Amino acid sequence: MNQLRIQATAIAFASLFAGEAAAQASLGRAPLGLGRVPVVHVPSLALGVPAAALGQTAGPALPSLAGLGAPAVSLPGAVVPAAPWSGPISAAIDVPGANPVHGFLHRAVERIETSREPGRELNALFDAGQAHAARPLGEDKLKALNDAVVDILRPFNNAVTDARLQFTRIGFNDKRATQLGVELDYGKRGSKNELRLKALPVDYAYPETPGALPQARANIAIGLDLLKLLKQEEINQLGPGADRLIVEYLEQYRREYGDAATLSAEITRKDTDAQGNLTALGLSLGFAIDLSNLPKGKKAENERITAGKVDAQITLKGVSIDASVTLNPNSREFRADQPGLKEALEILLARDPETMEGVRGFIAGLDQAAGQLVEYERTGE
């Protein structure tokens, strides 16, 4: 029974960190947690073409023409701008023919020169370029990431399983990942039970506004008939167990952080039926750490999370968790020499076979645990 509980807990919590943990597994590292985002720029995937690489000179700039099919160019060691290239056509045409943009620009100019209505053709090109420039940052990477995920999850979609993980938004600057949105929807049907796991959404944001703090949030719902796993008497014990959890939570943080910790903890609901059996339980935990008032021996750079809140609801039909954290941008995990989310995503985008296989192996473990869960038959009363 303890093994079953461990597996159920693993599914709930591993799902929260699955995207990052899977990518980090490909690097041979332990999961970094939601806060570990690097400030290392690895320009292996270009969003556009640096003007300097094209020999661009000063002059009036035209709207970007990249929306018409110019391929993105990867220039190792270059600082890649977070926007498609735009600049004088004449400067770009002088680029050596080996450059992939060269042929595109020649074709664009040829369309204008051979058209019966060159003015209209030029306007159409400009309009297309403007539309491309207005697209959200990272749209190409977003599609590439989702295509990679579809390939990874394909073996796990079958008659009894449906698995979908989708990146809803990504953003990068030259130093770090600035935003990330992920949605997860996973279902496993068995002969004894049915599991539905949703994370809608998992969000990360590191605003570029000076002084802004990185934050992450996840809303997780786990649908599962608990009475097919646990006896009602065992479910009833969750009530006293939650009371003990609160006491231990408060004692632990006070012992570790002293006056630097501001804590909140409460039972938000305890519902029972006519027989006094527990049918629903709510729990809320929160904390904030004052980094300027840490106890002796604690360093601010070692504190990854400075504030957090978790609201959990447990019913006979499943569990819901709403969690949010504020991260410390001065922690060691954000240093330039530390790998993290941006690097992990770029490795996934590269579709390295070993990486893809490592991610599939991680997911296969979760899928196997879910299969055991929905086939578990409770014995005895």
Phi, psi and omega per residue, in radians:
M1 nan -0.704 3.123
N2 -1.077 -0.673 3.115
Q3 -1.088 -0.702 3.131
L4 -1.096 -0.752 -3.139
R5 -1.124 -0.681 3.118
I6 -1.088 -0.741 3.141
Q7 -1.130 -0.739 -3.140
A8 -1.110 -0.730 3.119
T9 -1.136 -0.695 -3.137
A10 -1.068 -0.717 3.135
I11 -1.099 -0.747 -3.093
A12 -1.120 -0.832 -3.043
F13 -1.484 -0.588 3.133
A14 -1.118 -0.543 -3.138
S15 -1.106 -0.558 -3.120
L16 -1.133 -0.635 -3.071
F17 -1.919 0.209 -2.974
A18 -1.043 -0.811 -3.091
G19 -1.008 -0.842 -3.113
E20 -1.282 -0.734 -3.094
A21 -1.097 -0.683 3.140
A22 -1.113 -0.760 3.131
A23 -1.144 -0.692 3.136
Q24 -1.209 -0.534 3.107
A25 -1.055 -0.569 3.133
S26 -1.192 -0.339 3.125
L27 -1.633 -0.017 -3.106
G28 1.306 0.452 -3.113
R29 -2.073 2.802 3.056
A30 -1.270 2.727 3.084
P31 -0.940 2.437 -3.067
L32 -1.543 -0.318 -3.032
G33 1.539 2.921 -3.057
L34 -1.151 -0.398 -3.021
G35 -1.553 -0.191 -2.988
R36 -1.501 1.600 -3.114
V37 -2.120 2.233 -3.006
P38 -1.416 2.839 2.987
V39 -1.933 0.304 3.080
V40 -1.480 2.312 3.085
H41 -1.789 2.041 3.083
V42 -1.969 1.637 -3.010
P43 -1.338 1.048 -3.141
S44 -1.542 -0.246 -3.128
L45 -2.308 1.836 -3.042
A46 -1.469 2.466 3.018
L47 -1.540 -0.316 -3.125
G48 -2.839 -2.845 -3.108
V49 -2.010 2.117 3.088
P50 -1.034 2.364 -3.111
A51 -1.037 -0.668 -3.113
A52 -1.078 -0.568 -3.121
A53 -1.206 -0.379 3.125
L54 -1.658 0.005 -3.090
G55 1.230 0.543 -3.060
Q56 -1.175 2.381 3.089
T57 -1.897 2.929 -3.136
A58 -1.130 2.553 3.134
G59 2.847 2.995 -3.139
P60 -1.120 2.329 -3.070
A61 -1.638 2.436 3.024
L62 -1.594 2.758 3.016
P63 -1.026 2.640 -3.112
S64 -1.054 2.361 3.093
L65 -1.763 0.086 -3.037
A66 -1.126 -0.378 -3.114
G67 -1.174 -0.185 -3.104
L68 -1.606 0.106 3.058
G69 2.099 0.105 3.079
A70 -1.128 2.257 -3.095
P71 -1.250 2.563 3.020
A72 -1.219 2.517 -3.073
V73 -2.024 2.311 3.089
S74 -1.742 2.162 -3.138
L75 -2.147 1.644 -3.104
P76 -0.943 2.297 3.110
G77 1.576 -0.153 -3.133
A78 -1.593 2.696 3.018
V79 -1.557 1.967 -3.027
V80 -1.536 2.191 3.134
P81 -1.207 2.704 -3.130
A82 -1.540 0.706 3.113
A83 -2.830 2.674 3.084
P84 -1.096 2.714 3.122
W85 -1.186 2.466 2.961
S86 -2.483 2.462 -3.124
G87 3.085 -3.103 -3.101
P88 -1.059 2.324 3.100
I89 -1.057 -0.679 -3.078
S90 -1.057 -0.658 3.139
A91 -1.170 -0.687 -3.084
A92 -1.253 -0.585 -3.100
I93 -1.164 -0.435 3.135
D94 -1.373 -0.059 3.111
V95 -1.173 2.462 3.119
P96 -0.934 2.609 -3.053
G97 -1.055 -0.346 -3.131
A98 -1.187 -0.366 -3.134
N99 -1.242 2.269 -3.070
P100 -1.144 -0.308 3.123
V101 -1.358 -0.409 -3.046
H102 -0.980 -0.932 -3.115
G103 -1.078 -0.685 -3.137
F104 -1.065 -0.810 -3.096
L105 -1.167 -0.646 3.076
H106 -1.076 -0.733 3.138
R107 -1.138 -0.655 3.141
A108 -1.119 -0.801 3.135
V109 -1.130 -0.685 3.138
E110 -1.080 -0.666 3.109
R111 -1.054 -0.695 -3.123
I112 -1.221 -0.781 -3.059
E113 -1.185 -0.566 -3.065
T114 -1.648 -0.112 -3.107
S115 -1.307 2.554 3.051
R116 -1.250 -0.394 3.120
E117 -2.224 1.303 -3.054
P118 -1.049 -0.586 3.130
G119 -1.092 -0.788 3.126
R120 -1.143 -0.678 3.137
E121 -1.101 -0.735 3.139
L122 -1.128 -0.753 3.112
N123 -1.081 -0.682 3.128
A124 -1.107 -0.719 3.103
L125 -1.098 -0.749 3.141
F126 -1.114 -0.768 -3.136
D127 -1.060 -0.738 3.134
A128 -1.123 -0.717 3.121
G129 -1.125 -0.715 3.117
Q130 -1.105 -0.698 3.124
A131 -1.092 -0.691 3.126
H132 -1.146 -0.761 -3.093
A133 -1.115 -0.451 -3.107
A134 -1.475 -0.072 -3.123
R135 -1.178 2.631 3.129
P136 -1.030 2.523 3.106
L137 -0.990 2.310 3.043
G138 1.516 0.234 -3.090
E139 -1.072 -0.709 3.133
D140 -1.164 -0.731 3.108
K141 -1.154 -0.630 3.135
L142 -1.061 -0.821 3.123
K143 -1.119 -0.730 -3.133
A144 -1.116 -0.704 3.100
L145 -1.097 -0.804 -3.123
N146 -1.154 -0.608 3.068
D147 -1.118 -0.695 3.116
A148 -1.137 -0.704 -3.139
V149 -1.144 -0.710 3.106
V150 -1.013 -0.751 3.123
D151 -1.120 -0.701 -3.127
I152 -1.151 -0.712 -3.045
L153 -1.483 -0.200 -3.065
R154 -0.926 -0.755 -3.125
P155 -1.155 -0.286 -3.063
F156 -1.702 -0.032 3.082
N157 -1.684 2.041 -3.082
N158 -2.669 -2.837 -3.051
A159 -1.130 -0.469 -3.078
V160 -1.988 -0.029 -3.071
T161 -2.382 2.370 2.943
D162 -2.286 2.248 -3.062
A163 -2.317 2.225 3.108
R164 -2.440 2.192 2.998
L165 -2.249 2.204 -3.058
Q166 -2.316 2.285 2.984
F167 -1.400 2.167 -3.105
T168 -1.679 -0.399 3.085
R169 -2.844 2.563 3.007
I170 -2.497 2.667 3.092
G171 -2.643 2.464 3.137
F172 -2.363 2.621 2.810
N173 -2.075 -2.888 -3.064
D174 -1.313 -0.087 -3.098
K175 -1.977 -0.639 -2.947
R176 -2.774 3.004 2.936
A177 -1.301 2.288 -3.115
T178 -1.811 -0.369 3.107
Q179 -2.790 2.614 3.117
L180 -2.712 2.310 3.050
G181 -2.234 2.323 -3.114
V182 -2.365 2.406 3.021
E183 -2.111 2.388 -3.137
L184 -2.202 2.332 3.060
D185 -2.428 1.984 -3.054
Y186 -2.317 2.290 3.115
G187 -2.298 2.416 3.097
K188 -2.353 2.152 -3.127
R189 -1.888 2.269 3.118
G190 -2.205 -3.139 -3.132
S191 -1.356 -0.309 -3.087
K192 -1.939 -0.449 -3.035
N193 -2.763 3.025 3.097
E194 -2.410 2.318 -3.123
L195 -1.939 2.348 3.021
R196 -2.315 2.086 -3.124
L197 -2.062 2.155 3.124
K198 -2.262 2.392 2.982
A199 -2.206 1.733 -3.012
L200 -2.328 1.637 -0.101
P201 -1.943 -3.113 2.839
V202 -1.902 2.086 -3.055
D203 -2.111 2.472 3.012
Y204 -2.318 2.416 3.116
A205 -2.557 2.326 3.020
Y206 -2.209 1.535 -3.077
P207 -1.014 2.564 -3.133
E208 -1.494 -0.011 3.078
T209 -1.148 2.309 3.141
P210 -0.958 2.309 3.125
G211 1.508 -0.155 3.139
A212 -1.241 2.583 -3.095
L213 -1.863 2.480 3.069
P214 -1.214 2.468 -3.120
Q215 -2.413 2.669 3.091
A216 -2.402 2.597 -3.139
R217 -2.574 2.518 3.104
A218 -2.445 2.395 3.034
N219 -2.085 1.992 -3.018
I220 -2.096 2.349 3.066
A221 -2.206 2.238 3.124
I222 -2.088 1.959 3.104
G223 -1.651 2.157 -3.083
L224 -2.902 2.394 3.111
D225 -1.380 1.769 -3.059
L226 -1.175 -0.491 -3.131
L227 -1.205 -0.266 3.052
K228 -1.508 -0.142 3.122
L229 -1.898 -0.650 -3.036
L230 -2.197 2.630 2.994
K231 -1.266 2.704 3.113
Q232 -1.030 -0.621 3.123
E233 -1.087 -0.640 3.113
E234 -1.230 -0.669 3.087
I235 -1.120 -0.669 3.122
N236 -1.038 -0.512 -3.117
Q237 -1.267 -0.207 3.092
L238 -1.126 -0.508 3.124
G239 -1.082 -1.059 3.070
P240 -1.049 -0.577 3.124
G241 -1.100 -0.668 3.107
A242 -1.165 -0.661 3.089
D243 -1.058 -0.774 3.137
R244 -1.156 -0.659 3.139
L245 -1.047 -0.748 -3.137
I246 -1.095 -0.797 3.139
V247 -1.051 -0.815 -3.123
E248 -1.148 -0.665 3.130
Y249 -1.074 -0.843 -3.129
L250 -1.130 -0.752 -3.127
E251 -1.119 -0.724 -3.091
Q252 -1.116 -0.844 -3.108
Y253 -1.190 -0.668 3.106
R254 -1.139 -0.671 3.130
R255 -1.185 -0.644 -3.054
E256 -1.480 -0.634 -3.025
Y257 -2.029 -0.202 3.118
G258 1.010 -2.311 -3.087
D259 -1.271 -0.161 3.139
A260 -1.318 -0.249 -3.071
A261 -1.773 2.298 2.958
T262 -1.933 2.125 -2.963
L263 -2.140 2.647 2.994
S264 -2.486 2.447 3.134
A265 -2.766 2.299 3.124
E266 -2.790 2.669 2.965
I267 -1.507 2.076 -3.050
T268 -1.590 -0.349 3.083
R269 -2.843 2.570 2.990
K270 -2.505 1.753 -3.113
D271 -1.746 2.454 3.104
T272 -2.311 2.780 3.080
D273 -1.603 -3.021 -3.080
A274 -1.080 -0.427 -3.136
Q275 -1.594 0.057 3.137
G276 1.465 0.155 3.125
N277 -1.388 2.431 3.135
L278 -1.202 2.243 3.123
T279 -2.062 -0.315 3.126
A280 -2.758 2.540 -3.129
L281 -2.476 2.341 3.095
G282 -2.127 2.475 -3.077
L283 -2.462 2.404 3.116
S284 -2.311 2.201 3.126
L285 -2.230 2.413 3.113
G286 -2.551 2.712 3.102
F287 -2.743 2.735 3.011
A288 -2.533 2.400 -3.105
I289 -1.998 2.168 3.073
D290 -1.491 1.820 -3.062
L291 -1.168 -0.334 3.133
S292 -1.464 -0.085 -3.070
N293 -2.234 0.533 -3.102
L294 -1.208 2.577 3.090
P295 -1.089 2.788 3.119
K296 -1.020 2.357 3.141
G297 1.710 -0.273 3.096
K298 -1.755 2.367 3.138
K299 -1.936 2.437 -3.118
A300 -1.053 -0.585 -3.100
E301 -1.184 -0.276 3.122
N302 -1.592 -0.075 -3.109
E303 -1.718 1.836 -3.108
R304 -1.332 -0.688 -3.076
I305 -1.964 2.264 -3.124
T306 -1.840 -0.290 3.109
A307 -2.771 2.657 3.134
G308 -2.875 2.779 3.110
K309 -2.593 2.369 3.111
V310 -2.279 2.161 3.021
D311 -2.021 2.154 -3.097
A312 -2.187 2.474 3.075
Q313 -2.235 2.260 3.109
I314 -2.105 2.212 3.043
T315 -2.227 3.119 3.123
L316 -1.204 -0.221 -3.107
K317 -1.876 0.071 3.083
G318 2.592 -2.891 -3.039
V319 -2.351 2.465 2.994
S320 -2.221 2.441 -3.101
I321 -2.336 2.243 3.035
D322 -2.076 1.952 -3.049
A323 -2.197 2.470 3.075
S324 -2.489 2.568 3.126
V325 -2.440 2.605 2.972
T326 -1.914 2.308 -3.012
L327 -1.819 2.723 -3.136
N328 -1.630 1.870 -3.086
P329 -1.187 -0.223 3.126
N330 -1.691 0.126 3.121
S331 -1.296 2.874 -3.096
R332 -1.054 -0.536 -3.093
E333 -1.129 -0.349 -3.122
F334 -1.694 0.072 -3.137
R335 -1.215 2.731 -3.068
A336 -1.130 -0.399 -3.101
D337 -1.618 0.141 -3.124
Q338 -1.869 2.288 3.079
P339 -1.364 2.792 3.134
G340 -2.985 -2.448 -2.953
L341 -1.087 -0.815 -3.097
K342 -1.083 -0.804 3.133
E343 -1.116 -0.727 -3.121
A344 -1.092 -0.739 3.138
L345 -1.151 -0.670 -3.140
E346 -1.193 -0.583 3.068
I347 -1.167 -0.710 3.096
L348 -1.115 -0.703 3.122
L349 -1.094 -0.547 -3.131
A350 -1.243 -0.259 3.107
R351 0.980 0.703 3.054
D352 -1.051 2.251 -3.081
P353 -0.958 -0.704 -3.138
E354 -1.157 -0.670 3.105
T355 -1.115 -0.839 -3.130
M356 -1.043 -0.711 -3.133
E357 -1.187 -0.653 3.107
G358 -1.121 -0.722 3.112
V359 -1.133 -0.753 3.116
R360 -1.073 -0.669 3.117
G361 -1.111 -0.693 3.101
F362 -1.104 -0.810 -3.137
I363 -1.150 -0.644 3.136
A364 -1.055 -0.645 3.099
G365 -1.115 -0.761 3.097
L366 -1.143 -0.710 -3.129
D367 -1.126 -0.669 3.115
Q368 -1.151 -0.741 3.111
A369 -1.094 -0.695 3.105
A370 -1.116 -0.680 3.113
G371 -1.092 -0.699 3.096
Q372 -1.159 -0.627 -3.108
L373 -1.127 -0.784 -3.075
V374 -1.388 -0.146 3.075
E375 -1.840 0.046 -3.116
Y376 -1.264 2.348 3.107
E377 -2.058 2.034 3.137
R378 -1.232 2.330 3.135
T379 -1.988 2.617 3.121
G380 1.371 2.800 3.128
E381 -2.177 nan nan
